C-alpha cells in the first residue's frame, strides 16, 4: 500500500524493495521453529530498533539492485526513502500491540508497547486484503469490458487502506485508554490498584481483558465498553511466593530467558507425584485459566530439575 500511494516512483524494482523493507525487520524470526527460547531473545530486537532502521532499509534495496543488475543513481535515494518509511511503518505497528518492541536498542533494552491491538488483528488484515482485492477485481472487470488497464492500480484504495488503518489504530488506542480509566476508578480489596494492564480480546472491538495488580494478588476482569463495568465480575488469583522450587527453576536457561522477556509474570506451584510443578506465565498472552506463553519446570525433592520447557500455549 505504501508503494502504491507513490513511494515506488523512480526506478525499476522500487515496489519490490519497499515491500521487502516493510517485512525486513522480521528476519529475526529465523529460529522460531528450531529454538523458541532463542526466538524470544532476538525477536523484535536489533532489527526492530530505530538506530538500526536505516541499515535494515538499505539491505532490501541492495538485494533488489543486485538481482535486477541496475545502477545506483540519484533516484535510488527516493527508493531508499521509501524503504526507510516502510521499515518505520513496521516498527509503528509492532509498537501498538501487546508483544511490544525494543525501539531503543542498543542503548537500552526496554520494551515499548501500547497494548491497543492484538498480535493478529483481523480488522487490519481485512482492510489490507480489501485494498488488494478491490483494484484487482476492478482491473478484471475493466479488461473484460475492453478498457485500458491503469498503470498504477489501486492508488485510491491504497490511500484508503493506510488512512483506515491509522484511524482504526487511533480508535483502539483511545478505547484502551478509556478501559484503563474505567478500571482505575475502582478500588480492589480496599486499596487502589498498584498497576493496571488492559489487553484486547481477539476478534472483538469493544471487549478488553483487565489485569489489576494489588498487594500479593492479581485480579482479572472483563471490560466491555458497550456496557457498564462490573468491578465484582472478575476473579482474584494469588501468585506463588518465593520458594526453593522457584529458585531451582530460575537456574535453568528456560526460566532465565523467559523471565527477561516476561513483562507481566505470574508464578504457580503445584505438587505432582514426587515433584513440584513450577509454572511462570506472562499474562499479556493469556489468562491464568487459559495460559498463553509459559515456562514449566518439574522440581524434585532434592531441588534437581527433572524437566523444564517453554511453550507458546493456547492462542
N, C-alpha and C positions, 0 to 999 in steps of 0.2 A: 504493500500500500504506500509506503514511503517512496518507493521507486516510481510508482505510477503518478504521484502528485507532482513529479517534476525533478526529483533528485537524480534520475537516471539520464538526464540530458548530457550530451557532450561527446561520448566516445563508446566504442564497441565494448561490450561486456560490463557496462556500468550497472545494469539491473542485476546481473548475477552477483557482482561484487557486493552490492548493497544488501541483497538477500542473504548472502553468506555472512556478511558482517553482523546482520541482525541476530544471527544464531551463533556466531563465533564464540561468545563467552561460555556457552555450554560445552565447549570442547573438554572442559574439566569433568565431564560425566563419563569419561572413557573407562573408568574402573567400576562402574555401577554394578555390573554382573559378576565381577571377579572378586572384589573386596569391598563390601559395603561400609566397613569402618574407614578405609582409606577414602572412600567416596565422601563420607561425612567430613573428613578433614580438609579436602581440597575443593569440594563443590561450593560455588559462589564465593570463591576466594579471590586470588590474584587476577584471574581473567574477568572478574566482575568488579574490580576496583576502578575508581576514577583515574588514579595515577597511571594504570596500565591500559586504559581505554584507547589512547592514540596508537599504541602498538597493536592491540587486538584488532583495531580497524585497518591497520596497514597490511597485516598478513593476508586477509582475503583478497585485497586489491592486488598485491604482488602475485598471488597464485593465479588470479584471472589474467593478469598481464603475461605471465609465463605461458599459460595454456593457450591464449589467443595470439601470442607472439606479436604483440603490439608495443609500440614505443611509449615511453613516459613523456607526456607533453604538458603544456600549461593546463589543458583541460583535465588532466589527471588530478589536479588539485581539487576541482569541483567534485569529481568522483570520490576522492578521499574524504571530502567534507560530508558527502552523503553517507559514506561508510561509517564515519565517526558519529553522525546523528543516529544511524541505525543501531550502533553499539550502545549509545546512551539511552535509546528507547528501550532496549532490553533491560538495562540496569534499572530504569524507572519502573517498568512493570514488575520486576522482581522485588523492588522496594515496597510495592503496595501489598504484597501477600504475606502470609503467616510464616513462611520459611525465612524471609529476610535476606539481606545481602551485606557482605563486609566491604562497604564502599571505600573505606579509608586505608586499606592495606597499601603498602607495608608499614604505614606509620602507626596504626593501631588496628586491632582485630575485632573491634566492636561490631556487633550485628545491628543493622538498621532495618526496621520493618514497620509498616503501618497497620497490619492485620486487617485491612479493609477488604481484601479479596482472598479467595481460596487459591491453592496452588494450581488447581484446574478450575477455571471459571467458564461454565457453559455459555454464558451471555457473551463474553468477549470472543469466544470461539465462534459463536453463531453470527456475530456481527462481521467478523473477518471472512467466514465462509460465504455469507451472503454477498459481500463485496467482491468475492472471487467469482461466484456463480452467476450473479446478475449480468455483468458485462459479457460473460461467455455465452449465456443464453441469448442476450440481445444480439451478439455478433452472429450467432447461428441463425436467428430469425432474419437478420438483415441480409446474410448471404443467400438464404433461401429465396428472398424476395428480389435478389439481384442487385442489392445496394452495394456501395463501396465500404470496405472494411476500414474502420478508423485506425490511424497509425498508432495512437496511444489509447488503448482500450480502457474504459472504466475509470477515467480520471475523476469524474464526478463521484462515482461510487467509492473511490479511494479516499477522497476528502470526507465523504460521509462516514466511512469506517473510522478514520482517525479521530474525527470530531466526536463521533458516537462513543468510542472507547474512552476518550478523555472525559466526556460528560458522565458516562457511566461510572468510571473510577472515582470521579469527584463526588458523585452522589453516594457511592458506597462509603467513601471517607467521611462524609457528613453524617451518614446513618450510623457508622461506627462510633463517631464522636457523641452522637445522641444516645446511643445504647450505653456507653460508659457513664454519661451524665445521669441517666436513669438509675443505673445500678448504684452509683456513688451516692445517691440521695438517701440511701437506707443504711442502717447500722446492722451489724451481724454479730450475734451473741453479745449484744450490749455495747459494741465498740465500732468505730468507723473501720472500713476496710484498710488494710495495710497496702495492698496493691490490687488493682482490678485489671483483668485482661478480658477482652471480648473478641470472639472468633466467629467468622461466618459459618453458616450451615450450608453445605453444598446443595446446589440446585434450588436455593431459595433466595429471595431478595430482602425480606423483612425479618427473617428469623436469625438470631445470633445465639452463641453459647458463651455465657459469662463464667469466668473463674475468679472467685474472690479469695484472696489470701488473708488469713487472720492469724492470731497468735496461736500457733500449733494446730491449725485446721485449714482445710480447703472447702469452700462452698461453691458448688456448681449449680447454675440455674439457667433455664431457657429465657431468652428475651425475644418477644415478638413486638415489633414496633407498631403493628396494626392494632394491638390491644393493650390494656393496662398491664403493667408489670406486677407479677405476683412474687413478692420477695420471699414468701414462705413456700414457694412451689419448687424449690430446689432440694438438694441433699448435701449433707455435710460428711466429709471424709477426713480421716486423721492420718497423716503420713507417719511412717515408722521413724522412731528416733534413732540416734546413732547406736550401733551395736557391733560386737566383734564380727558378726556375719557381714554387715555392711562394710566394715573396714577391710575384711578379706576380699570382698568383691571389688573394692576400689583398687586393689593391687593389680587387677587384670587389665590388659590392653583394651578389652571391650568396654569396661566401665570408664577407664581414663579418657578414651576418645569420646564416648557418648556424653560424659559429664562436661567436657569442654565445649560440646556442641549444644547441650541442653539449656534452654532458657526458662523453662517452667517445670522444674523437677518435682517428682512425687515418688517417694520410696515406699515399698511394701515388703513385709516379711511374712512368710507362710511356711509352717512345718510340713515337710513332705517325707514320709517314712523316716529315715535316719538323717535326713539333710534339712537344711533351711533354704527355701527358695527366696532369693533376693531379687526384687524387680525394681527397676528405675524407669519411670515413664517421663515423657515430655508431653505435657498436657496441651501443647499447641496442636498436636496432631491426633487427638483422640481423648475420650473421657476415661475416667477410672474404670467404668463398667465396660467400655469398648475401647481398649487401648489401641494406640497407633504405634509410633516409634517407641521401642522398649528394649532395654538390656536386661538379661536374666542370667543369674548365676545360681548354681546349687552348691551350697557350702556344707562340708562335712563337719562332724563334731569337733575334730581337731583343727578346724578352720582352713583345711585344704579345699581348693576349688575342684569339685568333681566335673563341672561343665559350665561354660559361660558362652553366651551368644547374643547377638543383636538382631533385631527384626524390625522391618518397617510396619509390621502389624496389619490390622484391618483398615482399609482406606476409609 
